[in-house]
Amino acid sequence: MATIAEALSIALDLHQTGRYAEAEELYRRILDADPENPQALHLCGLLIAQLGRLEEADGLLGRATAADPLAAEPHTNHGKVLRALGRPDAAIRRFRHAVALRPALVEAQEGLGHAERERGDPAGSAAGFGRAALSGGNAATFYHWGVALDAAGWPDRAVSALRRAADLDPLAGAVPARLAALLHGRGVVDEAMRWYRRALALRPDHGEALHNLAVTARDTARHEEAARWFSWAACLHLGRADARRDLFGALLVLGNARRAEGRKEAALEALDRALRLAPTAREAQDTFFEAQDALALTLFELGRFEAARAAYRRTVALDPASLAGHYNGALSAKNLGAIAEAMVGLRIATRLSDAPWIHSARLTTALLLPDLGNDALADEITGWRDRFGKTLPHPALAAPAIGGRPLRVGYVSSYLHPGNRLLDQIGPLLRAHDRSRAVPLVYGDVPYAAPELSGLRRLAEGWCDTRGMSDDALAERVRADGVDVLVCLIGHTGGQRMGLFTRRAAPLQVSYHGMHATGVDAMDLWLTDPVLHPEDSTEIFTERLVRLPHFFLFDPPRPLPPTPPPCVTRGCVTFGSFNLDAKINERVVALWSAVLHAVPGSRLMLKSRGAGLAGDDGRARMADAFARHGVGGDRLDLVPPVASHAEHLRLHERVDIALDPFPYGGCLTSVDALSMGVPVVTLAGERFIGRMTASLLHTLGRPGWVAASEEDYVVKAKTLAEDYQQLATIRMGLREEVATSPLCDAMSHARSIEAVFHTF
């Protein structure tokens, strides 16, 4: 018969080889023979615990510790069972007993650490794991020590413990994620992100590490990387709305960041991806709306007005009270020539906002309406005046004692810089001012101190960069500069400063180069000429009209060798217009179609700096408009915008006769045509913007190209088109006519304006 020791050896072998039923039976037989055998009680208790019968195991292991109180292992294993039974206090007593017996027993120290944590004592837990680690613990021991140290409020020591765990086992997947989270919380972001990436390399589906890495990238403006990680998370959790929502938010942030950096195409890609998540992301309605609005704005800034208009329609559908949706949508429609639609949006925008510039946009857009009469224009201006044009309280300004000193003349415009063609008109005036009679100063939202603008700075005595200045602050600056005459150069168009003039910043305030009355009560004069405003003009004006001998001034055209008109080589006349396509309304199309019908075989070339002819849709719309009047597409050359002014000028070599639109006529486009030897036919309208080309032609000495009616317009165009020799003669000499005309006589023009300033 086998001894008890031999039976225990056989039972243990059965136990270790997984033959649990046989092992248990043999352990029971041993205990039947020796009920208090500590080894049999211990091993049988372990087996029963492994089989999940914890209460039974508790009894056996308790008897084992009582049978041999000096054996550390039974106390340790009993502690583990007590932990599993949810009795941490009892477990702690067993682990402490084991540690007292064998202080270097790692298992007991670790068990104590776990039990102290479960009891809610992080410091005790850290102490237990710390002793285990120092007693030769492995990577898991150091990991748990780090977690306990963090919970106990010792993050620096926790980081050290976790780093040691990672050194001991570089493949331990839980360690990098925990270390990364701890470093992230302490603000050590770059190292945290490295550990998050390591965690994902070990376990690509580690959701917490992935989410935290994405959030960290987002919060540190690593927008591209954040979107990548959030995309990964969304792929891992396809059915989870929160993962898609996180990705949506990351793409929105990325899109806004790229737009702010000027990377509009990248912004568009990110925002478009975000909005494709809309069915799930709509739960966050405000964020979804923000993404939709950002997409529309990016399209608008890229000049893709067709897509922008559609996007803003979606914006307004989501939020009917969206000011940006109505305002920018209206501007998109305006850029596409849909003026009636633009006015609808602007009328709504003006009901939503008291911002003067929005109301000014409505006013200037109304000028493009084909049937806008002077009474209707007067209503628009009066509405603006009643709301914004009243004179605000201001310091009393005494009439300046001029004596023998020159007047200080302030010109206000944000368009006086080399990138805008207003400089072509005002630059010659600034150069020609007699400094003994007028000292020019310029105020505008332009970085005039920039080195590349040094040439511009020579045109005036002083330049004030008004960016960031309120109207009140700018008015104080103008008064401090001792300005005698303040000239508004841009009216209600972009960059306007009408609020400055309502503050009576100077004793004499003058409107020059505005397109209509300002509606500002404190605006004293409106400079014009006898053609722009004949004595019988019915146009509204809120200022006193002062008629100069002529209004416009330009630098002489550059000397270029004349080219023959294209009709000489092509055998047919080409009419052309390079005006903004928004000016080409249905009435203009009808009249130009009549011109083409009156001149058989003739063609029409249209080119615009606007977006209306930039895309296939816009060109198709224009072709359809002419088709409705019997003009086929084979007679039209629809040219998209060109990259430079030089290219724009060269295109005139393909045009015989320029046609001016109405009621909003051309100015710079007409000067360009005339300077390139191309005659311009215009219809004199009933207000300033419809008579600009007429004024140019009268000043040039070519009043015969100004039509008094639509019928006369057709006759004048037909008469010019029928005489190729006359067109060739005009072509040879017109550039010189422009250069030697009063249009380019800066000295006499400056004297006329100085005389007005000194008179009033």
C-alpha positions, 0 to 999 in steps of 0.5 A: 500500500502507498504511503500518504506522501506517495499518494500526494505525489500521484495526486499532484501529478494528476492535478498538474496534467489536468486530470482534475476529477481523478486528482480530487478523488485521490486528495479526498481519499488522503484527507479521509485518511488524514483529515488535517494533512496541511499539504492535502488541504492546500492542494485540494483547496487549490484544485477546488478553487480552479474548478470555481467552487470558491466557497468550498475552496475557502473552507479547505484553505482555511483549514490548511493555514490552521494546520500549518500556520508557518507555511506562506503559500497556503496563506497566499492562495487563501488570500487569492480565493478571498479576493475572488469572493469579494472579501478584501479585508480577510484577504489582506490578513492572509497576505500580510501573514504570508509576507510576515512569514516570507517577506520576499514572496512576490505573489503575496506582495502582489496579492496584498497590492490587489486587495488593498486596491480593492479595499480602496486604499491606493497607498496601501496598494502601491506599498504592496506592489512596490515591495513585490517589484523590489523583491524581483517582480516582473513586468506585470508587477511594475505595471500594477505598481505604476497604476497604484502609484498613479491612483495614490497621487504619485504620478512621477513615481508611476511613470518610472514604474511603468517605464520599467515595466515596458523595459522588462516586457516590450511586448506588454500591450497594456503598459504603453497605453497606460503610460501614454495616458499618464504622460498625457495627463501630465502634459508630456504630449509628444512622449505620450503620443509615442507611447500611444502609437506603440500601444497600437503597434502591439494591439491595433484594435486597442480602442482606448489607446486609439481614441486617446491618441486621436484626441491628443492629436486633435487637441495639439492641432495635429489635425491631419493625424487626428483625422487619420486616427479617428478614421481608424477608430470609426472603421473599428467601430462601424456600428458606434455612433460615437466613433463616427461623431468623433471622426466627424468632429475631427474632420470639421476641425481639420477643414477649418484649420486648413481653410485658416492656413489658406489650403482651401482644397484640403479644407474642402476635402476634409469638410466634404468627408465630414458631411458624408457622415451626416446621417449619424452626425446630425444628432449634433445639429450645431456641429453639422450646421457648422460643417455645412457652413464651413463647406459653403464658405470654402467653396465661396472663397475658392470662387466656385459660386455655383457649388457655393450657392447650392451649399448655402441653400442647404445651410438656409434649409438647416437654419432659416435664420442663418445670416451667413447662409442668406448673405453669402448665398446672395453674394454667390448668386450675384457672382453668377449673375442671378441678381434677383435671387441675390436681392432676395437673400440680401433683403432677408440678411438686412432683416437679420442684421444691423451691420451697415456693410450688409445693407451697403451690399444690398444697395450696390447689388440693386444697381445691377437690377435691369429695371431699377429706376431712380425712384427705386434707387432713391428708396434704397438709399433713403432706407440706408440713410435713415438707418445709418446715415445720420450724423453722430455726436462729434467734437466741434470742428471750426473752419480751418484757418488756411492762410497761406498753407496747403490743405491737408487732404485725406483720401479714404479707401482700402483699395489704394494698393497695387493689387487694385485698379483704383490706384490706376485712377487715383495714383496720377492725382496723388502724384499731380497734387501741387504740394503748396495747395494740397498735401495728400494723406491716405487711410486704408486697411492696407499694410502700407509699411510693408517693404514692397509698398515703398513705391506706393508710399512716395505718392502721399505725405502720410499713409495710415494702416487702418486695419483693426481701427474702429470708426471712432478711433479712425475719426480721432486719428483723422482729426489729430492729423489735422485733415481739412478735406476728407475724401471717400473714394469707394462709396458703399463697395467692399472696404467702405468706411461710411461710419467714419464720415458719419462722425464728421472727421473733417470740416469738409467731406467729399464723395469721389468715385462712389457709384451713387449718393452715399446717404451720409448726412455729413457728406458735403460734396459729390464730385461729378461732371456734366455728362455723369450728372446733366442738369436734368438728372433725376438721380437722387443725391444727398450731397451737393453736386460739384461738376468738374470739367471731367470726372475720370483720370488715368495713367496714359496707356503703355506704348504698344505697336497698333495691330489691325482690327481682326475683321481685316483678316477674319472677314467678319466683325467681332463685337466684344465685352469684357465687363463683369458677367453680372452686368449682362442681364436679359435686356442687354442680351436682347440688345446685343442680339439685335446688334448681331442680327443687324450685322450678318456674320458678326460674332460676339466675344464675352470675357469676365473676371467674374465666375459666371463664365468660368465654368461650363454651367455658366457658359451654357447659361449665357449661350442659352440666353442668346439662343432665346433671341436667335443667336446660335452658340457658333457666333459666341466666344465665351472666354473664362477669366484670364490670369493677368491684366496683360493677358486681358489687354491682349484679348482686345486684339481679337475684338473690333468693337466693344459693347457697353452693358446697361444699366450698370455700364463699364468704366475700366473695361471701357478705358482698357478697350479704348487704350487698345484701339477698340471703339466702344458703343454705349447707351447713356443711362439715367444715373452715374453708373449708366453714364460712365462710358459716356463721360469717358467718350465725351472727354475723349472727344468721341461723343458719336459713340454714345447712343441715346436709345436702344435703337440708336445703339444698334445703329451706331454699332452697325455703322461702325461694323460696316466700315472696316477701313474706318475701324483700321484708322481708329485702331491706329490712332485711338491709343494716342488719342487717349494718351493726349486727351484730358483723361490722362492730363493729371495736372489740370485735373488735380488743379480742378479738384484743388480749386473745389477744395479751396472754394468750399 
